Amino acid sequence: MLIEEPFRYRVDDFDQQVFKAFVPPQHVLAVALREIDWEALRPSVEAAYSIDKGQPAIDPIRMLKLEFLKDHYRISDMQVIVRAQTDIAFRFFLQVGRGFRLPDPSSLCYFRARLGEEGFVKIFDGLVRQARQAGIVKDRLRLKDASHVIASIAVPTTLTLVAQIRDRLLKTIEPFDPAWAAGQRIEAGLLRERTKDQRDEVRLSARVTHLRELVAWSEQRPVPADRNANKAAAAAWQKFQETLALAQKILHDQDHPDAGRKTLSVSDPECRRGKHGAYYDGYLTDILLDPDSGIITQINVLEAGGDEARDAVIMVMAEQTAHGNQIEALSIDGAGFNGEMLRALEGPVAEDPVAEGALAEAVPESGLGVTVYVPPKAQPDNGRFTPQDFSLNEEGTAVTCPAGETSQYSQRNKGRHSTIYRFTRSTCAACPLHERCVSRPGEGAFGRSVTKNDFEAEYQRARDRAETAAYAEVRREHPAVERKLNEQMNHRGGRRARYRGRGKVRIQELMAGFVSNVYCIFSGLKILRAETATALV
């Protein structure tokens, strides 16, 4: 419950004298207290609290400051509370006197859970908004890049993973049918004894078969009649449904071993395996950086191997929605050479484009008005005709080759946003330009196949831009985002996840970015004041 209790935070004259004597004005916490408008963040924090229910809460802004101290000094919940007991600079930053009783360390965990991912996004955006209002953040350019986060898990073997989800499923079934759950535990023990001397493949097959039986029974389980009236029953049923979905996902992984996106851990089911130089298990942190101020304007966390191109659009939209600004340009690495992303950010080149894909419904038809600078993919230079040498008819049903022949067959590849056009083998065999078109005659009914991408105009626009002086200038600025990611991941604690689950990992990354942005605001304000003083002189 939110309630004003000024007596709890009273700072008397003696406290003020101690602060003045022991906390110099240039101390980083003194500067943070002076330069950051913490009260402006209050609405974002208080929105997660009840106005009139529960016990009186510790002031939410002071809880946020404790989170800031924890992430700034990279210490634990327990350590930040212990240090705040005796560190005068901490107490000055919190603006509490010697009589203030600090909360239990567990309160910080409840605070994070109360705000959730959405609450920390609002806090992060609120700090960026302060930088914008001060004139520090510009809209000239955004630099985008991503780096990996190592999950806080021990990856089990497949045998152990199946056993873990089996045990967890039985635990969540127990409130609804304890006798059946007990019987299945006995069956699991007997199965373990029967197969203990068998090869791992046999043991795994037996455990998977048993898990399938559990899942099949669970799927037929009726909804409890008292679920809506009993909160405990509702919570237990929700937990059961979540565990069942995870068991179904693990079984799907067993049935489709080459599908990717495998569940690696029961304790962190959102963790995935990806490759960033080397293989890793965890997540991907994606950021937008304003190179003029060094401030991170957006942070998102994807599963390992997530779609960076799609996320670039999501982050640009998120920033422009949060601040009402218009980003002029975006620099992104090779992952951004993606036609759907280019069209979403810049707008279509063609007057009547093919609009397919999830992004087509999320952005205006004219695009977001952001100029994209991205290294184009190298095109093969083998002296043969490329797809660009084949002209498409107005209906989009056929292409004409450099020799004037027309394709006879087309096939739509919706997943790749492209169409394949094929010429008959007899047409290609009789063509005088045959040697410049295909490497060998081939077999079967068809000769040359040509793939036309829906976004070829957007790709060509990106290739043409890569030849300009403006592109070279922007790409010279791009290493700034790599340096910022190095700071975020290796010096602000972002490389290793302290929590489990994508949302909680994003909270960790948002607070690391929050601390980084505080320092950038210090620098930006110092520069602005120096420029103002020079102008006055």
ZINOR-V34906 format. One record per residue. N is the residue number from 1. RES is the residue in one letter. PSI is psi in degrees with one decimal (999 if undefined). BURIAL is + if it has 16 or more other C-alpha atoms within 10 Angstrom, else -. D_FIRST is the distance of its C-alpha to the first C-alpha in Angstrom with 2 decimals. Layout:
N;RES;PSI;BURIAL;D_FIRST
N;RES;PSI;BURIAL;D_FIRST
//
This chain:
1;M;132.5;-;0.00
2;L;123.8;+;3.78
3;I;138.8;-;6.26
4;E;125.3;-;9.86
5;E;71.2;-;11.52
6;P;-27.9;-;14.97
7;F;-28.5;-;16.67
8;R;-30.5;-;15.11
9;Y;16.7;+;16.78
10;R;131.0;-;19.85
11;V;110.3;+;23.04
12;D;-176.6;-;26.14
13;D;-37.0;-;29.74
14;F;-43.9;-;30.68
15;D;-43.0;+;28.01
16;Q;-39.3;-;29.26
17;Q;-39.1;-;32.81
18;V;-44.5;-;32.09
19;F;-44.5;+;30.45
20;K;-33.9;-;33.45
21;A;-32.7;-;35.91
22;F;-11.1;-;34.65
23;V;100.4;+;32.90
24;P;153.5;-;35.55
25;P;-25.8;-;34.69
26;Q;-1.3;-;36.03
27;H;140.3;-;33.78
28;V;-35.8;-;32.01
29;L;-32.1;+;28.51
30;A;-39.9;+;29.56
31;V;-41.0;+;30.83
32;A;-38.4;+;27.69
33;L;-35.2;+;25.59
34;R;-39.4;-;28.19
35;E;-25.7;-;29.11
36;I;131.7;+;25.92
37;D;86.7;-;23.59
38;W;-33.5;+;20.29
39;E;-26.4;-;18.45
40;A;-20.4;-;20.10
41;L;-7.4;+;18.18
42;R;-45.6;+;14.72
43;P;-36.4;-;14.67
44;S;-33.5;+;15.66
45;V;-44.5;+;12.92
46;E;-19.6;+;9.93
47;A;-21.5;-;11.46
48;A;-1.0;+;10.35
49;Y;154.5;+;6.54
50;S;141.5;-;5.12
51;I;-39.2;-;5.23
52;D;17.3;-;5.22
53;K;145.3;-;5.00
54;G;-177.2;-;5.03
55;Q;153.5;-;5.55
56;P;130.7;-;4.84
57;A;151.7;+;5.58
58;I;142.0;+;9.14
59;D;121.4;+;10.10
60;P;-34.1;+;10.65
61;I;-37.0;+;14.16
62;R;-32.7;+;15.10
63;M;-39.6;+;14.20
64;L;-38.6;+;16.42
65;K;-36.7;+;19.01
66;L;-39.2;+;19.15
67;E;-41.1;+;19.88
68;F;-45.8;+;22.50
69;L;-41.5;+;24.06
70;K;-44.5;+;24.27
71;D;-32.0;+;26.06
72;H;-43.5;+;28.12
73;Y;-0.9;-;29.56
74;R;55.4;-;29.51
75;I;169.6;-;28.09
76;S;173.7;+;25.90
77;D;-45.5;+;22.30
78;M;-43.8;-;23.86
79;Q;-37.1;-;26.27
80;V;-34.7;+;23.90
81;I;-43.9;+;21.88
82;V;-42.7;-;25.24
83;R;-34.4;-;26.71
84;A;-17.5;+;23.89
85;Q;-35.1;-;24.62
86;T;-16.8;-;28.12
87;D;115.2;-;28.53
88;I;-36.4;+;28.59
89;A;-38.4;+;28.48
90;F;-46.7;+;25.23
91;R;-35.6;+;23.66
92;F;-44.0;+;25.22
93;F;-38.8;+;23.80
94;L;-15.6;+;20.27
95;Q;54.9;+;21.00
96;V;146.4;+;20.11
97;G;-176.7;+;22.56
98;R;-19.9;+;24.37
99;G;-3.6;-;22.03
100;F;131.6;-;18.92
101;R;115.0;-;18.04
102;L;151.0;-;17.52
103;P;166.9;-;15.24
104;D;144.5;-;17.07
105;P;-30.6;-;18.91
106;S;-20.4;-;17.45
107;S;-31.2;-;14.05
108;L;-36.6;+;16.03
109;C;-43.6;-;17.17
110;Y;-35.0;-;13.76
111;F;-45.1;+;12.91
112;R;-41.1;+;16.19
113;A;-36.0;-;15.71
114;R;-45.5;-;12.40
115;L;-41.1;+;14.28
116;G;-179.0;+;17.56
117;E;-43.9;+;20.90
118;E;-40.5;-;20.08
119;G;-41.8;+;17.28
120;F;-29.9;+;19.70
121;V;-42.3;+;22.46
122;K;-39.3;+;20.65
123;I;-45.6;+;20.15
124;F;-46.9;+;23.81
125;D;-34.6;+;25.00
126;G;-38.4;+;23.17
127;L;-42.1;+;25.18
128;V;-36.5;+;28.35
129;R;-39.0;+;27.75
130;Q;-41.3;+;27.79
131;A;-37.6;+;31.06
132;R;-44.5;+;32.49
133;Q;-28.9;-;31.73
134;A;-6.8;-;33.45
135;G;17.3;-;36.47
136;I;-44.4;+;36.36
137;V;132.5;+;36.00
138;K;164.5;+;39.03
139;D;11.8;-;39.76
140;R;-40.6;-;43.33
141;L;146.2;+;42.86
142;R;138.7;+;40.50
143;L;132.4;+;41.58
144;K;136.0;+;40.36
145;D;169.5;+;40.79
146;A;156.4;+;39.25
147;S;162.5;+;39.39
148;H;152.6;+;38.73
149;V;128.7;+;35.91
150;I;125.0;+;36.94
151;A;154.3;+;34.74
152;S;67.0;+;33.42
153;I;159.5;+;35.62
154;A;113.9;-;38.95
155;V;118.0;+;40.90
156;P;166.3;-;42.53
157;T;164.2;-;45.94
158;T;-37.3;+;46.20
159;L;-48.0;+;47.23
160;T;-38.6;-;44.11
161;L;-45.4;+;41.84
162;V;-39.8;+;43.28
163;A;-39.4;+;42.96
164;Q;-44.0;+;39.30
165;I;-31.6;+;38.33
166;R;-47.7;+;40.51
167;D;-39.2;+;38.71
168;R;-39.0;+;35.25
169;L;-42.4;+;36.36
170;L;-35.8;+;37.74
171;K;-39.3;+;34.53
172;T;-20.6;+;32.52
173;I;-30.5;+;35.39
174;E;-41.5;-;35.43
175;P;-21.6;-;32.73
176;F;-25.5;+;34.89
177;D;77.5;-;38.36
178;P;-35.9;-;38.53
179;A;-43.2;-;42.32
180;W;-41.6;-;42.99
181;A;-41.4;+;40.74
182;A;-41.0;-;42.59
183;G;-39.1;-;45.90
184;Q;-28.7;+;45.06
185;R;-38.7;+;44.13
186;I;-43.4;-;47.56
187;E;-38.9;-;49.12
188;A;-39.6;+;47.42
189;G;-41.9;-;48.85
190;L;-40.3;-;52.30
191;L;-39.7;-;52.18
192;R;-40.4;-;51.38
193;E;-39.2;-;54.36
194;R;-30.1;-;56.70
195;T;7.6;-;56.03
196;K;-25.4;-;55.54
197;D;6.4;-;59.07
198;Q;167.0;-;58.96
199;R;156.6;-;58.51
200;D;-34.7;-;54.97
201;E;-39.7;-;55.74
202;V;-43.3;-;56.58
203;R;-42.4;+;53.52
204;L;-43.7;+;51.24
205;S;-41.1;-;52.98
206;A;-42.0;+;52.52
207;R;-38.9;+;48.79
208;V;-41.5;+;48.29
209;T;-43.1;-;50.28
210;H;-41.4;+;48.17
211;L;-37.7;+;44.94
212;R;-39.7;+;46.42
213;E;-41.8;-;47.03
214;L;-44.3;+;43.44
215;V;-42.1;+;42.14
216;A;-42.8;-;44.66
217;W;-42.8;-;43.59
218;S;-36.5;+;39.88
219;E;-24.5;-;40.51
220;Q;-1.2;-;42.08
221;R;126.0;-;39.27
222;P;153.5;-;38.06
223;V;132.5;-;34.43
224;P;140.7;-;33.04
225;A;-31.1;-;33.14
226;D;16.6;-;29.83
227;R;-41.3;-;27.93
228;N;-26.3;-;25.98
229;A;-24.2;-;25.28
230;N;113.9;-;24.40
231;K;-39.0;-;21.46
232;A;-41.1;-;23.16
233;A;-38.5;+;26.41
234;A;-41.7;+;24.97
235;A;-40.2;-;23.52
236;A;-38.8;+;26.89
237;W;-39.0;+;28.84
238;Q;-42.4;-;27.00
239;K;-40.2;+;27.74
240;F;-44.3;+;31.31
241;Q;-40.2;+;31.78
242;E;-42.3;-;30.61
243;T;-38.8;+;32.96
244;L;-43.3;+;35.74
245;A;-38.1;-;35.46
246;L;-40.0;+;35.73
247;A;-40.2;+;38.75
248;Q;-38.4;+;40.35
249;K;-42.1;+;39.92
250;I;-39.0;+;41.57
251;L;-38.6;+;44.42
252;H;-39.8;-;44.83
253;D;-36.7;+;45.19
254;Q;-35.7;+;47.92
255;D;-26.4;-;49.73
256;H;72.7;-;49.57
257;P;-19.7;-;49.95
258;D;7.8;-;50.90
259;A;-19.9;-;48.07
260;G;179.0;-;45.80
261;R;40.9;+;41.99
262;K;142.7;+;42.27
263;T;127.7;+;39.31
264;L;-24.6;+;39.71
265;S;142.1;+;37.06
266;V;-32.5;+;35.06
267;S;-25.9;-;32.27
268;D;78.0;+;32.06
269;P;-13.7;+;33.61
270;E;-9.4;+;33.07
271;C;141.6;+;35.21
272;R;165.9;+;38.72
273;R;132.7;+;41.97
274;G;-178.6;+;43.17
275;K;122.5;-;45.74
276;H;81.0;-;45.22
277;G;-69.4;-;48.48
278;A;168.9;-;48.22
279;Y;145.8;-;46.39
280;Y;161.8;+;42.81
281;D;117.3;+;40.01
282;G;-130.5;+;36.67
283;Y;-180.0;+;35.39
284;L;121.2;+;36.41
285;T;125.4;+;34.48
286;D;134.0;+;35.53
287;I;155.4;+;35.05
288;L;133.2;+;36.16
289;L;135.9;+;37.31
290;D;108.6;+;38.31
291;P;-20.7;+;41.50
292;D;-28.7;+;41.70
293;S;-16.4;+;38.55
294;G;10.4;+;37.98
295;I;133.8;+;34.44
296;I;122.4;+;33.22
297;T;-21.3;+;32.08
298;Q;143.6;+;31.18
299;I;131.5;+;30.60
300;N;155.9;+;30.90
301;V;125.1;+;31.58
302;L;164.8;+;34.23
303;E;156.8;+;35.80
304;A;133.6;+;38.94
305;G;17.0;+;41.74
306;G;166.0;+;39.46
307;D;99.0;-;40.92
308;E;-34.9;+;40.67
309;A;-47.7;+;42.51
310;R;-39.7;+;40.14
311;D;-28.3;+;37.14
312;A;-42.6;+;38.74
313;V;-43.6;+;38.55
314;I;-42.6;+;34.94
315;M;-39.0;+;33.90
316;V;-45.1;+;36.01
317;M;-40.4;+;34.51
318;A;-42.9;+;30.93
319;E;-45.8;+;31.70
320;Q;-31.2;-;33.54
321;T;-40.7;-;30.84
322;A;-34.2;-;28.05
323;H;-7.1;-;30.18
324;G;26.4;-;32.81
325;N;174.1;-;35.60
326;Q;107.0;+;38.93
327;I;132.1;+;39.94
328;E;-41.3;-;43.70
329;A;158.2;+;44.71
330;L;133.1;+;43.63
331;S;128.9;+;45.46
332;I;155.2;+;45.11
333;D;-167.2;+;47.26
334;G;-22.4;-;49.58
335;A;-18.9;+;46.83
336;G;-0.3;+;46.44
337;F;71.9;+;50.00
338;N;119.2;+;48.68
339;G;-40.4;+;50.02
340;E;-41.2;+;46.99
341;M;-44.6;+;44.82
342;L;-41.5;+;47.50
343;R;-40.2;+;47.77
344;A;-39.7;+;44.03
345;L;-45.0;+;43.68
346;E;-24.2;+;47.01
347;G;159.9;+;48.01
348;P;152.1;+;51.11
349;V;-42.9;+;54.62
350;A;152.3;-;56.32
351;E;-33.7;-;56.12
352;D;76.3;-;55.46
353;P;159.1;-;53.61
354;V;118.9;-;52.91
355;A;98.8;+;49.16
356;E;160.2;-;48.02
357;G;162.3;-;45.12
358;A;-32.1;-;41.35
359;L;-24.6;+;41.13
360;A;-31.5;+;43.49
361;E;-16.9;-;40.89
362;A;-21.0;-;38.07
363;V;158.1;+;39.91
364;P;155.3;-;42.11
365;E;-29.3;-;45.81
366;S;0.8;-;46.68
367;G;-177.6;+;44.44
368;L;0.2;+;41.82
369;G;29.4;+;44.46
370;V;123.8;+;44.11
371;T;128.8;+;47.37
372;V;130.9;+;47.41
373;Y;110.9;+;49.42
374;V;139.5;+;50.05
375;P;123.3;+;52.99
376;P;153.3;+;55.04
377;K;142.4;-;56.31
378;A;137.7;-;59.93
379;Q;141.7;-;62.42
380;P;135.7;-;65.41
381;D;78.5;-;68.60
382;N;11.1;-;71.39
383;G;-1.1;-;73.64
384;R;165.0;-;72.86
385;F;137.2;+;71.39
386;T;167.8;-;67.59
387;P;-27.5;+;65.54
388;Q;-19.2;-;65.51
389;D;-5.2;-;69.30
390;F;121.2;+;68.97
391;S;137.9;+;68.38
392;L;137.6;+;66.21
393;N;168.5;-;67.52
394;E;-33.3;-;65.62
395;E;-14.9;-;64.62
396;G;21.4;-;63.26
397;T;-14.9;-;65.48
398;A;160.9;+;67.95
399;V;154.5;+;68.78
400;T;130.0;+;72.10
401;C;170.4;+;73.34
402;P;-21.7;-;75.31
403;A;-0.9;-;78.52
404;G;4.3;-;77.68
405;E;152.2;-;76.97
406;T;138.8;+;74.13
407;S;153.1;+;71.80
408;Q;-9.5;-;72.32
409;Y;142.7;-;69.10
410;S;149.2;+;65.35
411;Q;128.6;-;62.30
412;R;130.4;-;58.67
413;N;89.7;-;56.20
414;K;-37.1;-;52.90
415;G;-31.8;-;50.78
416;R;10.1;-;52.47
417;H;47.5;+;52.72
418;S;167.0;+;56.50
419;T;136.1;+;59.81
420;I;127.1;+;62.82
421;Y;133.8;+;66.25
422;R;140.9;+;69.36
423;F;150.3;+;73.06
424;T;154.2;+;75.79
425;R;-38.0;+;77.67
426;S;-37.0;-;80.99
427;T;-45.0;+;79.70
428;C;-36.6;+;78.51
429;A;-33.3;+;81.68
430;A;-1.6;-;83.91
431;C;133.7;-;81.88
432;P;-18.6;-;83.69
433;L;19.2;-;80.37
434;H;-43.7;+;79.51
435;E;-23.5;-;79.55
436;R;-0.8;-;77.04
437;C;-50.2;+;74.66
438;V;152.6;-;74.36
439;S;-30.3;-;75.26
440;R;155.7;-;77.18
441;P;-36.3;+;78.36
442;G;178.9;-;76.21
443;E;158.9;-;76.81
444;G;-167.2;-;75.95
445;A;-21.0;-;75.83
446;F;153.4;+;73.73
447;G;-114.1;+;74.36
448;R;137.5;+;71.91
449;S;135.9;+;68.23
450;V;128.4;+;66.09
451;T;123.0;+;62.28
452;K;122.2;+;60.82
453;N;142.4;+;57.11
454;D;-25.4;+;55.21
455;F;24.2;+;53.82
456;E;-36.4;+;57.14
457;A;-39.2;+;57.07
458;E;-39.6;+;53.68
459;Y;-41.1;+;55.03
460;Q;-36.7;-;58.11
461;R;-41.0;-;56.10
462;A;-37.6;+;54.22
463;R;-42.0;+;57.59
464;D;-39.9;-;59.10
465;R;-31.3;+;56.20
466;A;-11.9;+;56.59
467;E;0.6;-;60.04
468;T;162.3;-;58.81
469;A;-33.2;-;58.34
470;A;-39.6;-;54.77
471;Y;-46.4;+;53.93
472;A;-38.5;-;55.45
473;E;-43.6;-;53.47
474;V;-42.4;+;50.11
475;R;-23.5;+;50.89
476;R;-24.8;-;51.64
477;E;-16.8;-;48.03
478;H;-35.2;+;46.66
479;P;-17.1;-;46.80
480;A;-36.5;+;43.92
481;V;-29.4;+;41.46
482;E;-38.2;+;43.08
483;R;-38.9;-;42.58
484;K;-41.1;+;38.92
485;L;-38.0;+;38.47
486;N;-42.1;-;40.24
487;E;-47.1;+;37.76
488;Q;-44.7;+;34.75
489;M;-41.1;+;36.11
490;N;-17.6;-;38.09
491;H;-13.6;-;36.54
492;R;8.9;+;32.82
493;G;21.0;+;32.51
494;G;-10.8;+;32.61
495;R;-39.3;+;35.71
496;R;127.9;+;34.35
497;A;132.8;+;31.28
498;R;-15.0;+;28.77
499;Y;173.9;+;26.99
500;R;134.7;+;28.37
501;G;139.7;+;28.11
502;R;-42.7;+;28.80
503;G;-42.6;+;25.23
504;K;-36.9;+;24.20
505;V;-36.2;+;27.47
506;R;-37.4;+;26.77
507;I;-43.9;+;23.49
508;Q;-45.1;+;25.72
509;E;-36.1;+;28.30
510;L;-40.8;+;25.96
511;M;-34.8;+;24.70
512;A;-41.8;+;28.37
513;G;-34.3;+;29.31
514;F;-47.4;+;26.53
515;V;-44.0;+;28.05
516;S;-41.8;+;31.50
517;N;-32.7;+;30.65
518;V;-44.4;+;29.34
519;Y;-38.4;-;32.82
520;C;-35.2;+;34.52
521;I;-40.6;+;32.73
522;F;-50.2;+;34.01
523;S;-42.8;-;37.51
524;G;-42.3;+;37.33
525;L;-37.3;+;36.31
526;K;-42.0;-;39.08
527;I;-44.0;-;41.62
528;L;-41.3;-;40.62
529;R;-37.4;-;40.94
530;A;-40.8;-;44.29
531;E;-38.3;-;45.53
532;T;-43.0;-;44.49
533;A;-40.2;-;46.27
534;T;-40.4;-;49.34
535;A;-37.4;-;49.41
536;L;-35.0;-;49.28
537;V;999;-;52.17
//
